[in-house]
Amino acid sequence: MTNMTLAIPEELHQVMKKHKEVKWSEIARQALWTQARKVELMDKILVNSELTEEDAENIGHKIKQEIAKKHGLTQ
């Protein structure tokens, strides 16, 4: 198994030190697997997509504008 080093906020480190009974490396491993599976699924979904990153950003911008308009956050 490969080792990995990562930086965490001091506040989180204090909580982890306080709860040594928790297997933090196992929690991190599970969280990484969960995210990796999501990324792999997204790759499978998008493999034949013709949508460009620019298209996706434009769609996201339009959605944000409509949400802002709906909540009265635009003029």
SVG drawing of the C-alpha trace seen along z (x, -y; Angstrom):
<svg xmlns="http://www.w3.org/2000/svg" viewBox="-38 -47 42 49">
<polyline fill="none" stroke="black" stroke-width="0.4" points="0.0,0.0 1.2,-3.5 1.5,-6.2 0.2,-9.7 0.9,-12.9 -1.6,-15.7 -2.0,-19.0 -5.0,-19.6 -6.1,-22.6 -4.7,-22.8 -8.2,-22.7 -8.9,-19.4 -5.6,-18.1 -6.5,-18.9 -9.8,-17.0 -8.0,-14.0 -5.4,-14.1 -8.2,-14.2 -9.9,-11.1 -7.0,-8.6 -9.5,-5.7 -10.8,-6.7 -9.0,-5.1 -8.5,-8.3 -6.5,-6.7 -9.4,-4.4 -11.9,-7.3 -9.6,-9.1 -9.2,-6.0 -13.0,-5.5 -13.6,-9.2 -11.0,-9.0 -12.6,-5.9 -16.0,-7.5 -14.7,-10.5 -12.7,-8.3 -15.8,-6.3 -17.8,-9.5 -15.0,-10.7 -14.8,-7.3 -18.6,-7.4 -18.4,-10.9 -15.7,-9.8 -18.0,-6.9 -21.0,-9.3 -19.0,-11.9 -16.8,-9.7 -19.0,-10.3 -20.1,-13.9 -19.5,-16.7 -20.1,-19.3 -17.0,-21.5 -15.7,-22.9 -16.7,-26.4 -20.2,-25.1 -20.5,-23.8 -19.3,-27.1 -21.8,-29.0 -24.6,-26.8 -23.5,-27.2 -23.4,-31.0 -26.9,-31.0 -28.2,-28.9 -26.6,-31.2 -28.1,-34.2 -31.6,-32.6 -31.3,-31.6 -30.2,-35.1 -33.1,-36.6 -35.5,-34.2 -34.3,-35.4 -34.2,-39.0 -30.5,-39.3 -30.1,-41.0 -31.3,-44.3"/>
</svg>
